[in-house]
Each structure stands twice: as structure tokens, then as C-alpha cells.
Amino acid sequence: MRLSVILGLLLPLLSVGQDIFPYEAFLKTFEENHPAFEISKANIGQSEATLLSSRGVFDPTFSMSSNNKTLDGKQYYMEQNPELKWQTPYGLRIKAGNDYNVGSFLNTEVTPGNLSYMGLELPVLKGLLIDQDRATRKQAQIMISQSTEEQRNYLNDVYLEAIEHYWQWAASYQIYALLLNQEGNAQRRLQITKVGFTNGAKSRADTVEASLQVQNIGLLQQEAFIEFRTKSIALSAFLWNDQGDPYLLRPDLRPETMPEKLILVDTEELVLQSRLNHPKLASYRFKLDGLAVERLLNRQSVLPTLDLKYNVLGKDYFFVESAVNPYLRNNYKFGFDFKIPLLLREGRGKFQKTKFKILETNLLQKQTTWSIENKVREWGTATVLLDRQLRTAGQLARNYEFMLQNEELKFNQGSSSLFLIISRENKLINARQKVLKVNLKYIKAYYKQRWAAGLLAPPPA
């Protein structure tokens, strides 16, 4: 069991570094196959389906009613009424049909025989500018745009998470590679010290000192390797193949080297871009557009209902002549429906509620805008300061490297000790690790500033 575990650790260790998995290749794989993008498309598809459903109310409809009664061999009545109706997107309702009525006991209001008609219904007060059906359709159209921005905001977060995992993997590899190299240097020093001890030039304490350094760096290297493998597995959460299945990162892959210098953009320029393009702010704008439709609808709800109805009538399918009859003198059916709530409390309440919803959304939009702008500035400041810290840490590491080389030179001349060399080496290892950790913070701050500005996710197509 122990042998299999050791081999499981050693085989990736021997093969690591064979192939590079570049950052751009990782992003391409992530964008092409990660289910977050399919989830985003599915959510937008739901909004498009809602729009399609809302348009259904404007579909023309055909209806047919038929009533027939006979008793004791006598036909009381037979009534048939095929009718075609269309609710237009502009409030006007159109219908056309035919009444066929025969029998001995027809209702006196019913016209015997064939009666063709074509009618119009038009709301002239409440419902003229907008009604519930038209409002639902407009809000469904807006919802598609709002849903698109909400999915962009979701992808903006997923992008940040994926990018951070890649560079954490890269940092863990570079720390592991650093310690692996330092372990090799310590091994060579130990071998030289052992030869010197055999020749009488070095003491046994020197060999023990050199051996302790090998063990110390080896322990650090093993911890770094575990961290590297852990980060590799964590990165696999963003790796999916063409068939939609997740897979583990190959152990022989290594990341590209972390960049020590990135192209910085002026913070205030990013602040301006965030105001214009941040998906969360765009989502608020579309939400306000939807509330504007609701406000118009509720404003209409305080108006009285007055629907005008006019039907052109014609016997035996010939109603064209009636349609051109001037001044509604013959062959028509005309009426109106009027209704007004005396206190208008329902309409006034709905309108006031919408006003408060708009006020709330405006305040939330303003608060969110200020929060986003401050985050952009916050991460911009962090990026600039970490850039300076990275240069300082790099200079510090170079100075420690010079001190180690100088100490080794003095040791070869007999004026120093192995203890001082190892002390210098440990400080150099710590300094180089510090450089890599600061470099990771610098890269993360750089991308977090773009995340704060809402620029990681691709713009809508």
C-alpha cells in the first residue's frame, strides 16, 4: 500500500514539466466547454420563451359554436356561429363571423337565416395607450436584455474564479520548482562536503549541517508538491471536454510562468467603463425600463373604462355594401361599455406602489454604482502598490542571491562557514518564495480590478 502511494507521488513528479498548459489555452477550453456558459444560454432561452408566450395573446383565434334543438319532430332552433378574432398589438380588437339561425322558436333578438358581420372594439380611455397584454409583451422583451446582463454578471464571477485558480496553480508550481532546484543544490553541496570529510578537509559537523539542509528543503519541497497537486485538482473544476464531461488535469502538465508585469489601465478609465458596461448596472437600467412600462400601465388603470364597439352587418354574406353606408344609417350594430370606480383606490394604490419601486431601484442603482466604482479604485490601488512591492521583493531576492554567492566565495577561501552559507540560502529561499507570493497577489489584484469593472465576461452578442 505504501509503495503504491509513493509511486503515485513519484510518477507525476518525474514527468512534471514535460508539457506547458498555457493560460490562453486554459481560457479557451474553459469558454468552449464549461457548463456555466450553457447554463447562461438556457436562462436567456427561458426569457425568449417567455416573450414568445406573451405574444400568443395576439394570435388570431378561430371559434365555432353550434346549438341544435328538436322535440316531437319539431325543430326549435339551430344556431351556428363560426368566428375569427384578432387582438392587435395596438389595443384594437377585430372580429368577423357568420350567424346561421333557423327554427320555429328562435330568440327574437336573433336574425333568422345568414347574418355576416365584421366588428371592431376600441378602448378610448383605459387601455388605449397600453393594456396588460401589451405591457406583458414589452416587459418580456426587456426581460431578455435584463436576463442577458444578469448572465454576464454571473459569468463575470465565474471567469474571476477560473482565472484565480489558474494562477494559484501556476504559483504553486513555481514554488515547487524553486524548492526542487534548491534541493538539488543542497544535495550537491552535501556530496561535496562528504568528499571533503573523507579527505579530512571538512568536519563531521559540516556533513551533518549539509544533511540537515537537504532534509529541511526536502520537507518544504514535499509540502510544495502537495500544494501543487491540490491546486491541479482544484483547477480541474473548470475543465470539461467536448462531450460535456469533467476531467482531471493531466499530471504531466505545468502552467506557464507568472507574468511579473501586466499592462495597467488608468483606474478612472476603468471606472468610466464600469458605469457604461458593468452587467449589474445594465441590469438595473433594464429593470427600470420594465418598471416604466408598469408605471404607464398603472397610470392607465386610474382612467375610466370606455370601450367602443361597432359591427358591420350583412345578410347572406353580403355586408360590403353596408360597410360603405354613410353615417351608420343601416345594417350596423353599435354600443359601448363604460365603467369607473368611484374612489379609484385600486388604481391609485398600484401607481403609488410602482413609484416606490422605481425610487427603490434608483437608490439601489446609485448605491451599487458607487460600490462598484470604489471596488475598481480599491483594486487599482492594490495593483499599483503590489507592483511596487513586487519590484522591491525582486530586488531583495537579488541582494540575498549576491550575499549567498559572496558567502560561498569566502567559504571556498576558508574565511566562512557552512552554517553561514545555509543561513544565507534559507533567506534567499524565503525571499524568492515571497516574490512568487507577491506576484500572485499582483496578478489577482489586476484581474479583480477588471472583475470589479465587469469586464471579464464577454459583451453580449
C-alpha positions in Angstrom: 0.0 0.0 0.0 2.8 2.4 0.9 4.7 1.5 -2.3 1.7 2.4 -4.4 1.2 5.7 -2.7 4.9 6.5 -3.1 4.8 5.6 -6.8 1.6 7.7 -7.2 3.6 10.7 -5.9 6.8 10.0 -7.7 5.4 9.3 -11.2 3.9 12.8 -11.6 7.0 14.2 -10.0 9.2 12.6 -12.6 7.0 13.7 -15.5 6.1 17.2 -14.4 7.3 20.0 -16.6 7.1 18.0 -19.8 4.2 20.0 -21.4 3.0 23.5 -20.8 -0.7 24.3 -20.4 -0.8 28.0 -21.3 -3.2 30.4 -19.8 -4.8 31.3 -23.1 -5.3 27.6 -23.9 -6.9 27.1 -20.5 -9.3 30.0 -21.1 -10.2 28.6 -24.5 -11.0 25.2 -23.0 -13.0 26.9 -20.2 -15.0 29.1 -22.5 -15.8 26.3 -25.0 -16.9 23.6 -22.7 -17.7 24.8 -19.1 -21.4 24.3 -18.2 -21.6 27.8 -16.9 -21.9 29.1 -20.5 -24.7 26.5 -21.3 -26.5 27.5 -18.1 -26.3 31.1 -19.2 -27.7 30.3 -22.6 -30.5 28.2 -21.0 -31.5 31.1 -18.8 -31.6 33.5 -21.7 -33.6 30.9 -23.7 -36.2 30.8 -20.9 -36.6 34.6 -21.2 -37.0 34.3 -25.0 -39.6 31.5 -24.5 -41.5 33.9 -22.1 -41.5 36.5 -24.8 -42.9 34.0 -27.3 -45.6 33.0 -24.8 -46.5 36.7 -24.2 -47.0 37.2 -28.0 -49.5 34.3 -28.0 -52.3 36.6 -26.8 -52.1 38.5 -30.1 -52.5 35.3 -32.2 -55.7 35.2 -34.3 -58.2 32.7 -32.9 -61.0 30.8 -34.6 -64.0 29.6 -32.6 -67.1 27.8 -33.5 -70.3 27.4 -31.5 -73.3 25.3 -32.6 -76.7 24.7 -30.8 -79.5 22.5 -32.1 -82.8 21.5 -30.5 -85.6 19.3 -31.9 -88.6 18.0 -30.0 -91.6 15.9 -31.1 -90.4 16.2 -34.7 -90.3 20.0 -34.5 -87.1 21.9 -34.9 -87.0 24.5 -32.2 -83.8 26.1 -33.4 -80.4 25.5 -35.0 -77.7 28.1 -34.3 -74.2 28.1 -35.8 -71.6 30.8 -35.3 -68.1 30.5 -36.7 -66.0 33.5 -35.7 -62.4 34.8 -36.2 -60.9 37.1 -33.7 -57.7 39.1 -33.6 -56.4 41.1 -30.7 -54.0 43.5 -32.4 -50.8 44.8 -30.6 -52.3 48.3 -30.7 -55.4 47.8 -28.5 -57.8 47.4 -31.4 -59.8 44.1 -31.4 -61.1 42.8 -34.8 -63.6 40.1 -35.3 -65.5 38.6 -38.2 -68.0 35.8 -38.4 -71.3 34.5 -39.6 -74.6 33.6 -37.7 -76.8 31.0 -39.2 -80.1 30.7 -37.3 -83.2 28.7 -38.3 -86.1 27.2 -36.4 -89.6 27.8 -35.1 -88.6 29.2 -31.7 -85.7 31.5 -32.3 -84.9 34.2 -29.8 -86.5 37.5 -31.0 -83.0 39.2 -30.9 -81.6 36.6 -33.3 -81.7 37.3 -37.1 -83.1 34.3 -39.0 -81.0 32.9 -41.8 -77.5 34.0 -42.6 -76.0 37.1 -41.0 -72.4 38.1 -41.7 -70.6 40.6 -39.6 -67.3 42.3 -39.1 -66.7 44.2 -35.9 -64.2 46.5 -34.2 -63.7 47.2 -30.5 -61.5 50.0 -29.4 -60.7 51.3 -25.8 -60.6 55.1 -25.9 -59.7 55.8 -22.3 -58.3 53.0 -20.2 -56.3 50.6 -22.4 -55.8 53.0 -25.3 -52.0 53.5 -24.8 -51.3 50.2 -23.1 -53.0 47.3 -21.5 -52.0 44.2 -19.5 -51.3 42.1 -22.6 -49.1 44.8 -24.3 -47.3 45.5 -21.0 -46.5 41.8 -20.6 -45.1 41.6 -24.1 -42.9 44.8 -23.6 -41.7 43.6 -20.2 -40.9 40.2 -21.7 -38.8 41.9 -24.4 -37.0 43.9 -21.7 -36.5 40.7 -19.6 -34.4 39.2 -22.4 -32.0 42.1 -22.2 -32.0 42.1 -18.4 -31.5 38.3 -18.3 -28.6 38.6 -20.7 -26.9 41.2 -18.4 -27.6 39.0 -15.3 -25.9 36.1 -17.0 -23.0 38.3 -17.9 -22.7 39.2 -14.3 -22.8 35.5 -13.4 -20.1 34.7 -15.9 -18.0 37.7 -14.7 -17.8 35.9 -11.3 -17.1 32.5 -12.9 -14.3 34.0 -15.0 -12.6 35.5 -11.9 -12.8 32.2 -10.1 -11.3 30.3 -13.1 -8.5 32.9 -13.6 -7.6 32.9 -9.9 -7.4 29.1 -9.8 -5.1 29.0 -12.9 -2.6 31.5 -11.4 -2.8 29.8 -8.0 -1.8 26.6 -9.8 1.0 28.5 -11.6 2.3 30.0 -8.3 2.2 26.6 -6.5 4.2 25.1 -9.4 6.8 27.8 -9.4 7.3 27.5 -5.6 7.6 23.7 -6.1 10.1 24.1 -8.9 12.1 26.6 -6.9 12.4 24.2 -3.9 13.1 21.3 -6.3 16.0 23.2 -7.7 17.2 24.3 -4.3 17.1 20.7 -3.1 19.3 19.7 -5.9 21.8 22.4 -4.9 21.7 21.2 -1.3 22.3 17.6 -2.5 25.3 18.6 -4.5 26.7 20.6 -1.5 26.2 17.6 0.7 28.1 15.4 -1.7 31.0 17.9 -1.9 31.0 18.1 2.0 31.1 14.3 2.3 34.1 14.2 -0.1 35.8 16.9 2.0 35.1 15.0 5.2 36.6 11.8 3.6 39.7 13.9 2.7 39.9 15.4 6.1 39.1 18.9 4.9 35.6 19.1 6.4 34.4 18.1 9.9 31.6 15.7 10.7 29.6 18.6 11.9 29.7 20.1 8.4 28.3 16.9 6.9 25.5 16.9 9.5 24.8 20.6 8.7 24.7 20.0 5.0 22.4 16.9 5.5 20.0 18.9 7.7 19.7 21.5 5.0 18.8 18.7 2.4 16.2 17.4 4.8 14.8 20.8 5.5 14.5 21.8 1.9 13.2 18.3 1.0 10.4 18.7 3.5 9.5 22.1 2.1 9.6 20.7 -1.4 7.2 17.9 -0.4 4.8 20.4 1.1 5.0 22.5 -2.1 4.4 19.4 -4.2 1.3 18.5 -2.2 0.1 22.1 -2.7 0.8 21.9 -6.4 -1.2 18.7 -6.8 -4.0 20.1 -4.7 -4.2 23.2 -6.9 -4.1 21.0 -10.0 -7.2 19.1 -8.8 -8.9 22.4 -7.9 -8.2 23.7 -11.4 -9.9 20.6 -12.9 -13.3 22.0 -11.7 -13.1 24.3 -14.8 -12.0 21.6 -17.3 -14.8 19.9 -19.3 -14.4 18.1 -22.6 -16.5 18.4 -25.8 -18.9 15.8 -24.6 -19.8 17.9 -21.5 -17.9 15.7 -19.1 -15.4 17.0 -16.5 -11.9 15.6 -16.4 -8.8 15.8 -14.2 -5.8 17.8 -15.3 -3.0 15.6 -16.6 -0.2 15.3 -14.0 2.5 15.9 -16.7 1.1 19.4 -17.5 2.6 22.5 -16.0 1.4 26.1 -16.2 3.1 29.0 -17.9 5.3 31.3 -15.8 3.5 34.0 -13.9 4.0 37.4 -15.6 5.8 39.9 -13.5 4.5 42.9 -15.4 1.0 43.5 -16.8 -0.4 46.4 -18.8 -2.2 48.6 -16.3 -5.1 50.7 -17.4 -5.9 54.1 -15.8 -8.2 53.5 -12.9 -10.6 56.3 -13.7 -10.9 55.0 -17.3 -12.0 51.6 -15.8 -14.4 53.5 -13.6 -16.0 55.1 -16.6 -16.1 51.7 -18.4 -17.8 50.2 -15.4 -20.5 52.8 -15.4 -21.2 52.1 -19.1 -20.7 48.4 -19.3 -21.0 46.7 -15.9 -23.7 44.0 -16.3 -25.1 44.6 -12.9 -25.7 48.3 -13.6 -27.1 47.4 -17.1 -29.4 45.0 -15.4 -30.7 47.9 -13.2 -31.3 50.0 -16.3 -33.4 47.3 -17.9 -35.3 46.8 -14.6 -36.1 50.5 -14.6 -37.3 50.2 -18.2 -39.7 47.4 -17.1 -40.9 49.5 -14.2 -41.5 52.4 -16.6 -43.9 50.1 -18.5 -45.6 49.1 -15.3 -45.9 52.7 -14.3 -47.6 53.6 -17.6 -49.9 50.6 -17.2 -50.9 51.6 -13.7 -51.4 55.2 -14.8 -53.9 53.9 -17.3 -55.6 52.0 -14.5 -56.9 55.2 -12.9 -58.8 56.1 -16.1 -62.4 55.0 -16.6 -63.1 52.2 -19.0 -64.8 53.2 -22.2 -64.8 50.6 -25.0 -66.5 51.4 -28.3 -68.0 48.5 -30.3 -69.1 48.6 -33.9 -70.2 45.7 -36.1 -71.0 45.9 -39.9 -73.9 43.6 -40.7 -74.8 41.9 -44.0 -77.4 39.4 -45.0 -76.3 36.3 -46.8 -72.6 37.2 -46.6 -73.0 40.5 -48.5 -72.0 43.1 -45.9 -69.6 45.1 -48.1 -72.4 47.5 -49.2 -73.3 48.1 -45.6 -69.7 49.0 -44.8 -69.8 52.0 -47.1 -73.2 53.2 -45.9 -72.7 56.8 -44.7 -73.4 58.0 -41.2 -74.2 54.5 -39.8 -77.7 54.7 -41.1 -78.4 51.0 -41.7 -77.0 47.4 -41.1 -74.9 48.0 -38.1 -74.6 47.2 -34.5 -73.1 49.8 -32.2 -72.5 50.1 -28.5 -70.1 51.0 -25.7 -69.1 49.8 -22.3 -68.4 52.3 -19.6 -67.1 51.7 -16.1 -65.4 53.9 -13.5 -64.5 53.1 -9.8 -65.8 55.9 -7.7 -62.8 56.1 -5.4 -60.1 54.9 -7.7 -58.2 53.3 -4.7 -57.0 50.3 -6.6 -55.5 52.3 -9.5 -54.0 54.9 -7.2 -52.5 52.2 -4.9 -50.9 50.4 -7.9 -49.5 53.6 -9.3 -48.0 54.7 -5.9 -46.5 51.2 -5.4 -44.8 51.4 -8.8 -43.4 54.9 -7.9 -41.9 53.5 -4.7 -40.4 50.5 -6.6 -38.8 52.9 -9.1 -37.5 55.0 -6.2 -36.0 51.9 -4.5 -34.4 50.7 -7.7 -32.9 54.1 -8.4 -31.4 54.2 -4.9 -30.1 50.6 -5.3 -28.6 51.5 -8.7 -26.9 54.6 -7.2 -25.6 52.6 -4.2 -24.4 49.7 -6.4 -22.7 52.2 -8.8 -20.8 53.8 -6.0 -19.8 50.4 -4.6 -18.5 49.2 -8.0 -16.6 52.4 -8.6 -14.9 52.1 -5.1 -14.0 48.5 -5.8 -12.4 49.4 -9.1 -10.4 52.1 -7.3 -9.6 49.8 -4.4 -8.2 47.0 -6.6 -6.5 49.6 -8.8 -4.6 51.0 -5.8 -3.8 47.4 -4.7 -2.4 46.6 -8.2 -0.1 49.7 -8.2 1.1 49.1 -4.7 1.7 45.3 -5.3 3.6 46.2 -8.5 5.9 48.3 -6.4 6.1 45.6 -3.7 6.9 43.0 -6.4 9.9 45.1 -7.6 11.1 45.6 -4.0 10.8 41.9 -3.3 12.7 41.1 -6.5 15.5 43.4 -5.6 15.6 41.9 -2.1 15.9 38.4 -3.6 18.7 39.5 -5.9 20.6 41.0 -3.0 20.2 37.8 -1.0 21.5 35.9 -4.0 24.5 38.1 -4.2 25.1 37.7 -0.4 24.9 33.9 -0.8 27.4 33.9 -3.8 29.7 36.1 -1.8 29.5 33.8 1.2 30.2 30.8 -0.9 33.3 32.6 -2.4 34.5 33.4 1.2 33.8 29.7 2.2 36.0 28.5 -0.7 38.7 30.8 0.5 38.4 29.4 4.1 37.0 32.6 5.7 33.4 31.5 6.2 31.4 28.5 7.4 28.8 26.2 6.1 26.4 27.5 8.7 26.5 31.0 7.3 26.1 29.7 3.7 23.0 27.7 4.7 21.7 30.7 6.6 22.1 32.9 3.5 20.5 30.2 1.4 17.4 29.9 3.7 17.0 33.7 3.5 17.3 33.5 -0.3 14.6 30.7 -0.5 12.3 32.8 1.7 12.9 35.9 -0.4 12.2 34.0 -3.7 9.0 32.5 -2.3 8.0 36.0 -1.2 8.5 37.2 -4.7 6.2 34.5 -6.1 3.5 35.1 -3.5 3.6 38.8 -4.1 3.5 38.1 -7.8 0.3 36.0 -7.3 -1.3 38.8 -5.3 -0.4 41.3 -8.0 -1.9 39.2 -10.8 -5.1 38.5 -8.7 -5.5 42.2 -7.9 -5.0 43.0 -11.6 -7.9 40.7 -12.7 -10.0 41.6 -9.7 -10.0 45.2 -10.8 -11.3 44.1 -14.2 -13.8 41.9 -12.5 -15.0 44.8 -10.3 -15.4 46.8 -13.6 -17.5 44.0 -15.0 -15.1 43.4 -17.9 -14.1 39.8 -17.6 -17.2 38.4 -19.1 -17.6 38.8 -22.9 -20.0 41.5 -24.1 -23.4 40.4 -25.3 -23.5 39.3 -28.9 
